[in-house]
């Protein structure tokens, strides 16, 4: 039997709690995603495993926790010998391609993908390494509030340039596949950078929310009420002692909603290409994100914490001929995607290799499944590892430097009440703390993180001197094989290029 094609669509920094996929009152307009969800398995409690771009993505493609593969921050080297879902599927005979962002750092920019159709939007070098040796120094490349203060409509942006190329190249890949290699299954990953800040979007998408009541953040905490990590993040993003105008908060959220609609339109374009090529019935569509965005909730912006807006991601699997549409309430994570994609492709993960992810197939089949998410964060705003366990109604955030956090999300979905100091929940807290200390050797992870930071700073400084040799992926196109060329018979070329053939 022919293995199914897989189209994996990713959005960047898309906060699940505010999407219509999970909130019926959401004003965000995403009709294509909602139509897809009608026949999909939708995960209502899906999380990233590190709330920052590169660590989250390295974990997503590998099924390994960040500390196991050195995915410490946005300038961490992703080792070439770590198997990814692209390696597994390629070994099963799939064409594996990536169009768009994956934020790979280091000289290997493929990691199992046979083709990368675009470059990446972010640099592949070590320039964004975090520095625990100087925790009070605010690096120039950190987020600042310009994204919010300059929020509004635009004609063009860096991110629009990127995503337009990403979607164009992805659609072209589908058209080329059906004309040239229709008998070989493909796994195409399309990874867009919206709705990631800066919060700006073309007038068309800005105007879709004209007259719409843009909901403001539901919870505000004063600086002195914040947990220590949140206080550090306020300094990281240059928001300490700098209150934001309410109208700019509203503008940023409106532009973010518009960017979600932009992603939705691109989802529609990709699904239309599948239909046009006759691939829709044989293609499993997976949609997810890498992390969320606080969008002003609790006075915080961007990501980098374990609160719901930052850590929860959309996740659905559309394969109506295989799995009946339903919702999954148990907590899962993008760590689980590698074993899931391998099994969807008819393979199995190597029992001799370590893997923290768990297959989602039992959930897809309606047979229950695991209910647990593990998270690790060692990047901006930290002075030591910040770990998370999500299970049942509970979310536990563990640090050896900061006070513990414990939330019951069934009773407190906005995470207003930290139950770590509540005598009624001492037993729950003690159990999580014992589990965390057994699971994580924080002093060892701290030492490994610090050593990696120091090595990368030295290498980055050295490589900035003399002749630059870039690690950024350079997509190569052989123009001699494109369009009309004299070494190709014209009638034959036109016949082969037409789909469907006359």
Phi and psi in degrees as a GROMACS rama.xvg file:
@    title "Ramachandran Plot"
@    xaxis  label "Phi"
@    yaxis  label "Psi"
@TYPE xy
-65.4818  133.789  UNK-2
-69.8751  148.033  UNK-3
-72.1633  147.625  UNK-4
-72.0287  156.158  UNK-5
-130.43  124.114  UNK-6
-111.529  111.917  UNK-7
-107.307  110.522  UNK-8
-103.29  129.734  UNK-9
-121.408  140.221  UNK-10
-111.252  156.858  UNK-11
-110.155  124.267  UNK-12
65.6922  37.9514  UNK-13
-96.9718  113.059  UNK-14
-79.1941  116.123  UNK-15
-62.1636  -40.2463  UNK-16
-60.2528  -23.6438  UNK-17
-98.073  0.458399  UNK-18
-82.0163  150.466  UNK-19
-62.8628  -18.6079  UNK-20
-60.0994  -28.093  UNK-21
-126.651  -10.4232  UNK-22
-134.176  108.219  UNK-23
-63.0053  -22.1385  UNK-24
-92.3514  3.16997  UNK-25
-63.6602  135.531  UNK-26
-84.817  -1.98745  UNK-27
-69.5582  128.646  UNK-28
-96.7997  108.434  UNK-29
-138.581  66.5095  UNK-30
-65.2789  -35.0794  UNK-31
-67.3648  -42.9973  UNK-32
-65.0899  -40.7202  UNK-33
-66.5796  -37.8638  UNK-34
-65.8676  -40.7694  UNK-35
-61.1645  -39.9007  UNK-36
-66.2098  -25.0237  UNK-37
-59.0311  -29.6822  UNK-38
-115.569  21.4377  UNK-39
-116.358  166.573  UNK-40
-90.7407  117.159  UNK-41
-108.353  129.643  UNK-42
-97.8185  112.996  UNK-43
-84.7109  -7.05719  UNK-44
-139.425  62.0233  UNK-45
-103.575  143.809  UNK-46
-132.903  157.449  UNK-47
-81.4722  171.115  UNK-48
-110.317  0.304328  UNK-49
-162.859  117.836  UNK-50
-80.2558  61.0213  UNK-51
-159.227  149.846  UNK-52
-52.632  -66.7565  UNK-53
-64.4736  -50.6438  UNK-54
-57.5589  -39.9974  UNK-55
-63.5994  -42.932  UNK-56
-71.9206  -37.9078  UNK-57
-62.3441  -38.8566  UNK-58
-68.0834  -42.4431  UNK-59
-60.2232  -45.061  UNK-60
-78.526  -19.2822  UNK-61
-109.032  -19.0705  UNK-62
70.3688  17.8119  UNK-63
-116.441  145.867  UNK-64
-68.0374  151.814  UNK-65
-53.3964  -43.8483  UNK-66
-66.7184  -20.8849  UNK-67
-78.5502  -20.9832  UNK-68
-125.693  10.7832  UNK-69
72.9577  25.5275  UNK-70
-87.7496  71.0417  UNK-71
-83.2889  -35.6802  UNK-72
-158.835  -168.92  UNK-73
-77.3796  3.68783  UNK-74
-127.354  24.4926  UNK-75
-79.6733  139.353  UNK-76
-75.1212  127.632  UNK-77
-94.3183  109.866  UNK-78
-60.6808  139.854  UNK-79
-68.8833  -19.4353  UNK-80
-92.25  8.77218  UNK-81
-86.9337  116.602  UNK-82
-64.3791  138.127  UNK-83
-115.398  172.071  UNK-84
-63.0051  -26.9808  UNK-85
-67.2402  -39.4883  UNK-86
-60.8161  -48.773  UNK-87
-59.6153  -47.9607  UNK-88
-70.8477  -34.7163  UNK-89
-63.508  -38.6064  UNK-90
-65.894  -25.6521  UNK-91
-84.0539  0.663662  UNK-92
101.208  7.98153  UNK-93
-80.3928  147.361  UNK-94
-78.8674  125.322  UNK-95
-115.976  125.194  UNK-96
-139.165  148.891  UNK-97
-124.846  125.119  UNK-98
-115.135  110.028  UNK-99
118.523  -153.777  UNK-100
-84.2973  137.391  UNK-101
-142.255  -4.67237  UNK-102
55.4974  38.5164  UNK-103
-66.3478  134.357  UNK-104
-113.004  139.216  UNK-105
111.146  176.453  UNK-106
-72.2147  -23.9996  UNK-107
-84.9103  112.202  UNK-108
-109.671  11.7743  UNK-109
-113.64  -46.435  UNK-110
49.3357  44.4158  UNK-111
101.484  -20.1188  UNK-112
-70.6783  128.186  UNK-113
-66.9714  -33.1938  UNK-114
-138.949  142.592  UNK-115
-115.434  119.84  UNK-116
-82.059  -20.3869  UNK-117
-133.854  169.332  UNK-118
-77.5363  -176.7  UNK-119
-98.1414  155.464  UNK-120
-79.1127  -23.0902  UNK-121
-108.56  155.76  UNK-122
-69.8584  151.456  UNK-123
-98.5778  5.10174  UNK-124
-95.283  -169.659  UNK-125
-97.8193  15.776  UNK-126
-66.5647  -19.8307  UNK-127
-103.737  28.1271  UNK-128
-69.904  135.867  UNK-129
-73.2146  152.328  UNK-130
-126.87  96.3639  UNK-131
-73.5109  -12.9803  UNK-132
-72.6377  -20.0144  UNK-133
-133.577  67.8216  UNK-134
-64.7288  -21.4234  UNK-135
-88.3606  -9.43231  UNK-136
-84.0961  126.764  UNK-137
-93.6395  112.081  UNK-138
-66.7941  148.085  UNK-139
-66.7005  -23.4367  UNK-140
-89.4235  -1.94618  UNK-141
-61.6527  155.796  UNK-142
-52.5832  146.041  UNK-143
-133.21  -173.912  UNK-144
-90.6785  10.1864  UNK-145
-59.4154  -32.6612  UNK-146
-59.3194  -36.491  UNK-147
-82.8014  -46.2811  UNK-148
-67.1077  -24.0372  UNK-149
-105.954  14.8987  UNK-150
-63.9356  143.437  UNK-151
153.514  -172.375  UNK-152
-75.7779  156.651  UNK-153
-144.969  165.578  UNK-154
-89.0507  -40.2037  UNK-155
-150.13  154.742  UNK-156
-150.379  166.434  UNK-157
-56.2266  -41.6522  UNK-158
-74.1609  -32.7498  UNK-159
-66.6555  -42.4315  UNK-160
-54.254  -44.1504  UNK-161
-67.4295  -52.9161  UNK-162
-67.1429  -31.0984  UNK-163
-62.152  -41.7373  UNK-164
-67.1565  -42.5895  UNK-165
-56.7666  -48.7833  UNK-166
-73.1356  -39.6478  UNK-167
-59.4971  -47.8848  UNK-168
-66.5041  -34.7668  UNK-169
-67.1168  -44.1892  UNK-170
-64.4502  -40.4536  UNK-171
-62.132  -36.6677  UNK-172
-60.0459  -43.0219  UNK-173
-65.4003  -41.9636  UNK-174
-64.6758  -40.8224  UNK-175
-66.8481  -38.7038  UNK-176
-59.4055  -48.828  UNK-177
-70.7906  -21.6791  UNK-178
-89.1367  -29.6394  UNK-179
-114.9  -37.7755  UNK-180
-133.928  50.6717  UNK-181
-66.5212  -19.5215  UNK-182
-89.3768  -9.58138  UNK-183
-99.9106  129.035  UNK-184
-68.0629  151.941  UNK-185
-124.699  154.569  UNK-186
-124.799  105.001  UNK-187
-106.212  120.364  UNK-188
-101.407  122.711  UNK-189
-115.825  108.838  UNK-190
-119.348  101.816  UNK-191
-88.9093  161.274  UNK-192
-99.1181  -14.992  UNK-193
-76.8882  155.851  UNK-194
-89.6545  24.6775  UNK-195
-48.1614  142.277  UNK-196
-59.1971  156.735  UNK-197
-74.3202  149.915  UNK-198
-83.6786  78.3431  UNK-199
-146.012  143.865  UNK-200
-156.058  152.27  UNK-201
-56.741  154.018  UNK-202
-52.4705  -36.2278  UNK-203
-54.1625  -42.8953  UNK-204
-83.2876  -31.7646  UNK-205
-61.0751  -44.3873  UNK-206
-71.0556  -19.7807  UNK-207
-61.832  -19.7008  UNK-208
-109.861  18.0873  UNK-209
-66.1093  127.508  UNK-210
80.1956  -4.12255  UNK-211
-81.9254  135.645  UNK-212
-73.2866  102.056  UNK-213
-77.0478  112.125  UNK-214
-66.2004  134.772  UNK-215
-88.1795  165.633  UNK-216
-53.116  137.542  UNK-217
-83.7486  -16.2664  UNK-218
-139.127  128.571  UNK-219
-124.181  132.784  UNK-220
-118.046  137.664  UNK-221
-69.4667  159.958  UNK-222
-54.881  -42.989  UNK-223
-74.1698  -9.53941  UNK-224
-92.1354  -10.9741  UNK-225
-76.8428  152.381  UNK-226
-68.405  159.545  UNK-227
-56.9922  -37.6745  UNK-228
-67.1091  -40.2828  UNK-229
-62.4609  -39.0246  UNK-230
-62.1384  -41.6785  UNK-231
-64.7649  -39.1318  UNK-232
-63.4421  -37.706  UNK-233
-59.4359  -34.6773  UNK-234
-76.8289  -37.5655  UNK-235
-58.484  -43.9875  UNK-236
-91.1946  9.85329  UNK-237
61.3328  44.6922  UNK-238
-114.563  -1.87441  UNK-239
-66.8896  126.563  UNK-240
60.8822  25.4048  UNK-241
-133.883  79.9814  UNK-242
-62.4615  145.089  UNK-243
-92.9781  142.12  UNK-244
-64.1051  139.888  UNK-245
-60.9058  -36.0372  UNK-246
-67.4479  -30.3267  UNK-247
-75.8534  -32.2129  UNK-248
-62.1083  -44.2981  UNK-249
-65.4473  -42.4951  UNK-250
-61.3175  -42.3707  UNK-251
-63.1157  -42.4057  UNK-252
-69.1769  -37.4633  UNK-253
-63.5598  -44.7323  UNK-254
-64.4819  -37.8268  UNK-255
-62.4259  -43.6469  UNK-256
-60.9868  -41.5416  UNK-257
-61.797  -37.6535  UNK-258
-67.651  -33.7596  UNK-259
-64.7521  -39.244  UNK-260
-67.2517  -34.5586  UNK-261
-62.675  -44.8528  UNK-262
-58.8925  -42.277  UNK-263
-62.1481  -42.3553  UNK-264
-61.5714  -37.324  UNK-265
-70.5206  -33.8747  UNK-266
-59.0131  -43.2953  UNK-267
-60.3022  -40.733  UNK-268
-63.3244  -41.3864  UNK-269
-67.9746  -42.2148  UNK-270
-66.3477  -36.1257  UNK-271
-63.9642  -40.5275  UNK-272
-62.192  -39.7805  UNK-273
-59.5501  -45.5416  UNK-274
-62.8419  -47.3471  UNK-275
-59.7298  -34.0081  UNK-276
-89.0792  0.93138  UNK-277
70.1495  26.0473  UNK-278
-103.509  -8.2525  UNK-279
-60.0965  -41.2958  UNK-280
-71.2923  -24.3892  UNK-281
-103.587  9.11528  UNK-282
-119.949  123.824  UNK-283
-82.3618  127.919  UNK-284
-106.672  124.743  UNK-285
-115.841  133.88  UNK-286
-125.924  133.177  UNK-287
-156.36  -175.367  UNK-288
-138.294  174.716  UNK-289
-97.4072  -28.6242  UNK-290
-174.885  -178.028  UNK-291
-107.405  -153.849  UNK-292
-151.398  129.017  UNK-293
-66.4795  -30.8653  UNK-294
51.7684  36.2227  UNK-295
92.4594  -9.82855  UNK-296
-61.1304  135.748  UNK-297
62.2094  13.7596  UNK-298
81.0211  8.23338  UNK-299
-105.753  157.64  UNK-300
-132.956  161.416  UNK-301
66.8233  -133.535  UNK-302
-131.318  -132.318  UNK-303
77.0489  9.31138  UNK-304
-137.774  171.53  UNK-305
-95.7091  8.24762  UNK-306
-66.759  157.365  UNK-307
-54.7766  -46.286  UNK-308
-61.8775  -29.822  UNK-309
-86.6516  -36.0223  UNK-310
-102.961  -21.4712  UNK-311
-85.8633  140.29  UNK-312
-127.888  153.967  UNK-313
-72.1061  146.142  UNK-314
-155.207  124.664  UNK-315
-145.604  156.119  UNK-316
-127.376  118.984  UNK-317
-106.221  106.295  UNK-318
-151.73  67.2832  UNK-319
-62.559  -22.5119  UNK-320
-79.0868  -12.2654  UNK-321
-109.468  -40.5578  UNK-322
-133.098  128.797  UNK-323
-66.8644  144.875  UNK-324
-63.7386  132.189  UNK-325
-165.517  171.706  UNK-326
-107.023  145.153  UNK-327
-114.788  123.457  UNK-328
-93.7632  -21.5661  UNK-329
-66.144  153.21  UNK-330
-82.1783  126.34  UNK-331
-133.182  -179.431  UNK-332
-149.076  168.861  UNK-333
-68.5487  -15.4107  UNK-334
-57.4149  -26.0497  UNK-335
-83.9853  -3.53653  UNK-336
-72.0556  -37.2837  UNK-337
-59.0669  -56.9896  UNK-338
-61.398  -29.9938  UNK-339
-67.4623  -49.4287  UNK-340
-63.1462  -38.1295  UNK-341
-63.1593  -43.4641  UNK-342
-71.4865  -35.0261  UNK-343
-61.7624  -30.708  UNK-344
-83.9793  0.999972  UNK-345
88.4374  11.268  UNK-346
-106.549  -169.279  UNK-347
-146.798  149.54  UNK-348
-70.9761  155.569  UNK-349
-74.7603  118.358  UNK-350
-64.3298  -21.3331  UNK-351
-85.1635  -1.67976  UNK-352
-110.125  142.435  UNK-353
-71.4538  143.819  UNK-354
-157.47  129.833  UNK-355
-93.95  -19.9353  UNK-356
-73.6486  153.43  UNK-357
-121.33  139.347  UNK-358
-61.5258  141.295  UNK-359
-89.817  2.9566  UNK-360
-57.2238  -42.5092  UNK-361
-57.1318  -37.9672  UNK-362
-66.0797  -43.5429  UNK-363
-61.857  -36.7553  UNK-364
-84.2063  -1.50799  UNK-365
75.5059  23.0172  UNK-366
-102.185  19.7087  UNK-367
82.1739  -151.601  UNK-368
145.535  -174.37  UNK-369
-71.635  160.305  UNK-370
-140.401  73.6293  UNK-371
-162.958  136.941  UNK-372
-129.693  133.392  UNK-373
-111.676  139.816  UNK-374
-137.018  149.917  UNK-375
-139.239  136.989  UNK-376
-140.171  124.361  UNK-377
-132.589  25.7798  UNK-378
-110.924  -144.621  UNK-379
-51.1278  135.689  UNK-380
89.0883  -10.5211  UNK-381
-94.0414  155.507  UNK-382
-120.936  -3.50006  UNK-383
-166.692  161.168  UNK-384
-55.8325  141.56  UNK-385
-123.138  108.325  UNK-386
-105.976  160.723  UNK-387
-143.334  141.21  UNK-388
-126.07  128.183  UNK-389
-121.509  121.041  UNK-390
-155.985  135.66  UNK-391
57.1095  -134.885  UNK-392
-83.3474  -1.94113  UNK-393
-101.221  143.931  UNK-394
-128.094  124.961  UNK-395
-120.652  125.518  UNK-396
-113.158  123.884  UNK-397
-119.607  129.609  UNK-398
-145.066  148.586  UNK-399
-87.6327  -5.88455  UNK-400
-107.593  -36.402  UNK-401
-104.746  160.813  UNK-402
-59.2674  148.753  UNK-403
-72.6866  150.959  UNK-404
-121.949  135.777  UNK-405
-140.538  122.535  UNK-406
-127.681  141.82  UNK-407
-101.409  103.162  UNK-408
-75.6815  -19.6902  UNK-409
-65.185  -42.4133  UNK-410
-91.6595  -20.4058  UNK-411
-141.923  68.7367  UNK-412
-64.5194  -22.0032  UNK-413
-89.2859  1.7908  UNK-414
56.0511  49.0591  UNK-415
-82.9439  -29.6705  UNK-416
-118.159  111.36  UNK-417
-78.6776  115.884  UNK-418
-91.0295  6.79039  UNK-419
-64.822  -27.0266  UNK-420
-101.119  9.8369  UNK-421
-89.485  123.109  UNK-422
-60.8898  -29.2946  UNK-423
-64.7421  -23.2368  UNK-424
-116.184  23.4458  UNK-425
-61.2395  -38.5365  UNK-426
-66.0718  -43.7267  UNK-427
-60.5783  -47.2204  UNK-428
-61.5434  -44.7284  UNK-429
-62.8496  -38.425  UNK-430
-65.1707  -44.786  UNK-431
-64.4104  -41.2157  UNK-432
-64.4366  -43.3825  UNK-433
-63.1026  -42.15  UNK-434
-63.325  -43.2522  UNK-435
-63.6382  -42.6305  UNK-436
-70.5398  -27.8689  UNK-437
-75.492  -35.7787  UNK-438
-76.3855  -39.8493  UNK-439
-119.4  126.303  UNK-440
-90.714  84.8174  UNK-441
-60.37  -42.2037  UNK-442
-58.2404  -39.2535  UNK-443
-68.414  -42.1437  UNK-444
-65.7312  -39.8148  UNK-445
-59.1675  -47.6948  UNK-446
-63.6616  -41.1731  UNK-447
-66.5771  -38.6257  UNK-448
-63.6812  -47.4085  UNK-449
-62.1548  -42.8415  UNK-450
-63.3145  -40.2714  UNK-451
-64.1837  -44.0546  UNK-452
-56.5711  -45.6873  UNK-453
-66.37  -41.5876  UNK-454
-62.0945  -46.236  UNK-455
-68.2568  -34.0212  UNK-456
-63.9863  -42.2078  UNK-457
-64.2513  -46.967  UNK-458
-63.6507  -42.5134  UNK-459
-62.1301  -41.5066  UNK-460
-64.0963  -41.8092  UNK-461
-65.3361  -45.4067  UNK-462
-72.1797  -13.6876  UNK-463
-79.9252  -10.2039  UNK-464
-95.1472  146.74  UNK-465
74.4578  -151.857  UNK-466
-73.0932  128.452  UNK-467
-80.4446  127.401  UNK-468
-116.174  107.122  UNK-469
-78.686  141.802  UNK-470
-91.2848  -8.33415  UNK-471
-60.8405  136.428  UNK-472
-65.3935  133.101  UNK-473
-111.891  99.746  UNK-474
-67.0627  126.742  UNK-475
-104.913  133.778  UNK-476
-122.099  128.845  UNK-477
-90.9331  95.5975  UNK-478
-65.4271  -19.6458  UNK-479
-68.4868  -15.6962  UNK-480
-107.604  8.79478  UNK-481
-99.7452  148.797  UNK-482
54.5554  -137.489  UNK-483
-96.3799  123.637  UNK-484
-136.627  149.642  UNK-485
-72.0197  -14.5907  UNK-486
-88.4185  1.86403  UNK-487
-118.771  128.919  UNK-488
-59.2458  128.042  UNK-489
-61.5165  -47.3572  UNK-490
-63.8996  -39.6819  UNK-491
-65.6088  -40.9675  UNK-492
-62.2096  -48.0643  UNK-493
-63.5901  -36.035  UNK-494
-65.1486  -46.1905  UNK-495
-69.0787  -31.4351  UNK-496
-80.2271  -18.0644  UNK-497
-83.0508  134.915  UNK-498
-137.494  131.429  UNK-499
-69.5427  154.735  UNK-500
-66.2784  144.912  UNK-501
